[in-house]
C-alpha cells in the first residue's frame, strides 16, 4: 500500500533567502501586515500572523546583496498566503494599490480568488481566499473543475 500523508498535516512555514532584510520587512510587515516574532540581528527575522512562532522566515545567510534567482530556473514558484475572508483579500489589495505595488496577475480559479505579485527579491507571492467548499465547481462525477479567469478587482474592492 502507498503511504498517504495524514489529513491533519499542514505546511508550517516557508523560509526565504532575501538580499536585504529591511527591504523585505517593508513588504512583508509594512504592506502585508505580518508581525515580527523573533529577530536574529541583521541576518534573519521570523514573522507571523496571529502569534504563531513563524509563518515566514526571512534570511540573508546565503543571499545578502544577491541578485534575484532567474525566473526560468528550478526553485520556488510562489508562497501562497490564505486569507479567511474575501474582505481581508480586498483590504490587502487596497494596501498594495496605496503603496503603488505592482500585481503580476489576478485570477478567479472557481475555488478561490487570487492576487499574484513578486516580493522585493522576485519571490512569487499569491494572496488568496477560498470560496466555501460547497461553492467549488465540480463536474457530474464530483471532480473539481478549477479554472483561471480574470479577477474583477473593482468588484473585489467594492466590498470594503
C-alpha positions as CSV (number, residue, x, y, z in Angstrom):
1,X,0.0,0.0,0.0
2,X,1.2,3.5,-0.8
3,X,1.9,5.8,2.2
4,X,-0.6,8.7,2.5
5,X,0.3,11.8,4.5
6,X,-2.1,12.3,7.4
7,X,-5.0,14.6,6.6
8,X,-4.2,16.8,9.6
9,X,-0.7,17.7,8.2
10,X,-0.2,21.4,7.4
11,X,2.6,23.5,5.9
12,X,4.1,25.2,8.9
13,X,6.2,27.9,7.4
14,X,8.4,28.9,4.4
15,X,11.9,30.3,4.8
16,X,13.0,32.7,2.1
17,X,16.5,33.8,1.1
18,X,16.4,37.6,0.7
19,X,19.1,40.1,-0.3
20,X,18.1,42.9,2.0
21,X,16.3,42.2,5.3
22,X,14.9,45.7,5.9
23,X,13.6,45.9,2.3
24,X,11.8,42.6,2.7
25,X,10.3,43.7,6.1
26,X,9.0,46.8,4.4
27,X,7.0,44.5,2.1
28,X,6.0,41.6,4.5
29,X,5.5,43.7,7.6
30,X,4.8,47.2,6.3
31,X,2.4,46.3,3.5
32,X,1.2,42.8,4.2
33,X,1.0,43.3,7.9
34,X,3.0,40.3,9.3
35,X,4.3,40.7,12.9
36,X,7.9,40.1,13.9
37,X,8.2,37.3,16.4
38,X,12.0,37.0,16.5
39,X,14.9,38.7,15.0
40,X,18.5,37.4,14.7
41,X,20.4,40.7,14.3
42,X,20.7,41.8,10.7
43,X,20.7,38.2,9.3
44,X,17.2,36.8,9.9
45,X,13.7,37.6,11.0
46,X,10.8,35.3,11.7
47,X,7.3,36.8,11.0
48,X,3.8,35.6,11.8
49,X,0.1,36.2,11.5
50,X,-1.8,35.8,14.8
51,X,1.1,35.0,17.1
52,X,2.3,31.7,15.6
53,X,6.1,31.3,16.1
54,X,6.6,32.0,12.4
55,X,4.9,31.5,9.1
56,X,7.7,33.1,7.1
57,X,11.4,33.2,7.8
58,X,13.5,35.8,6.0
59,X,17.3,35.4,6.0
60,X,20.4,36.7,4.3
61,X,22.7,33.8,5.3
62,X,23.5,32.9,1.7
63,X,21.9,35.8,-0.2
64,X,22.9,39.2,1.3
65,X,23.0,41.7,-1.6
66,X,22.4,38.9,-4.1
67,X,20.5,39.2,-7.4
68,X,17.1,37.6,-7.6
69,X,17.0,34.0,-8.8
70,X,16.4,33.6,-12.5
71,X,12.7,33.3,-13.4
72,X,13.3,30.4,-15.8
73,X,15.1,28.1,-13.3
74,X,14.2,25.5,-10.7
75,X,13.1,26.9,-7.4
76,X,10.1,28.3,-5.5
77,X,7.2,29.4,-7.8
78,X,5.3,31.2,-5.1
79,X,4.4,31.3,-1.5
80,X,0.6,31.3,-1.1
81,X,-0.9,33.2,1.8
82,X,-4.5,32.3,2.6
83,X,-7.0,34.9,3.9
84,X,-10.0,33.6,5.8
85,X,-12.5,36.2,4.3
86,X,-12.9,37.8,0.9
87,X,-13.0,41.2,2.6
88,X,-9.5,40.6,4.0
89,X,-8.2,40.0,0.5
90,X,-9.9,43.2,-0.7
91,X,-8.1,45.1,2.2
92,X,-4.7,43.8,1.3
93,X,-5.4,44.7,-2.4
94,X,-6.1,48.3,-1.4
95,X,-2.9,48.4,0.7
96,X,-0.9,47.2,-2.2
97,X,-2.5,49.7,-4.5
98,X,-2.0,52.5,-2.0
99,X,1.7,51.6,-1.8
100,X,2.0,51.5,-5.6
101,X,2.9,47.8,-5.5
102,X,2.5,46.1,-8.9
103,X,0.5,42.9,-9.3
104,X,1.7,40.3,-11.8
105,X,-1.8,38.8,-12.1
106,X,-5.2,38.4,-10.6
107,X,-7.3,35.3,-11.1
108,X,-10.7,33.7,-10.3
109,X,-10.0,30.0,-10.0
110,X,-13.6,29.0,-9.2
111,X,-12.4,27.6,-5.9
112,X,-10.6,30.8,-4.9
113,X,-9.8,34.4,-5.9
114,X,-6.1,35.2,-6.0
115,X,-3.7,38.1,-6.4
116,X,-0.2,37.4,-7.7
117,X,2.9,39.6,-7.2
118,X,6.6,39.3,-6.6
119,X,8.3,40.3,-3.3
120,X,11.3,42.7,-3.5
121,X,13.6,39.7,-4.3
122,X,11.4,38.4,-7.1
123,X,10.0,35.5,-5.0
124,X,6.4,34.9,-6.2
125,X,3.6,35.6,-3.7
126,X,0.0,34.5,-4.0
127,X,-2.6,36.2,-1.8
128,X,-6.0,34.4,-1.9
129,X,-9.2,33.4,-0.2
130,X,-11.1,30.1,-0.7
131,X,-14.7,30.1,-1.5
132,X,-16.8,27.9,0.7
133,X,-16.3,24.2,-0.4
134,X,-20.0,23.9,-1.3
135,X,-19.5,26.6,-4.0
136,X,-16.5,24.9,-5.6
137,X,-17.2,23.9,-9.3
138,X,-17.4,20.2,-9.9
139,X,-18.5,18.0,-12.9
140,X,-21.2,15.3,-12.8
141,X,-18.7,12.9,-11.2
142,X,-17.8,15.4,-8.4
143,X,-14.3,16.0,-10.0
144,X,-13.0,19.5,-9.2
145,X,-13.2,22.0,-12.1
146,X,-10.7,24.7,-11.3
147,X,-10.2,27.5,-13.9
148,X,-8.1,30.6,-14.4
149,X,-10.3,33.5,-15.3
150,X,-9.5,37.2,-14.8
151,X,-10.5,38.6,-11.4
152,X,-12.6,41.7,-11.3
153,X,-10.5,43.9,-9.0
154,X,-13.2,46.6,-8.9
155,X,-15.8,44.1,-7.7
156,X,-13.3,42.9,-5.0
157,X,-12.6,46.4,-3.8
158,X,-16.3,47.3,-3.7
159,X,-16.8,45.2,-0.5
160,X,-14.6,47.5,1.6
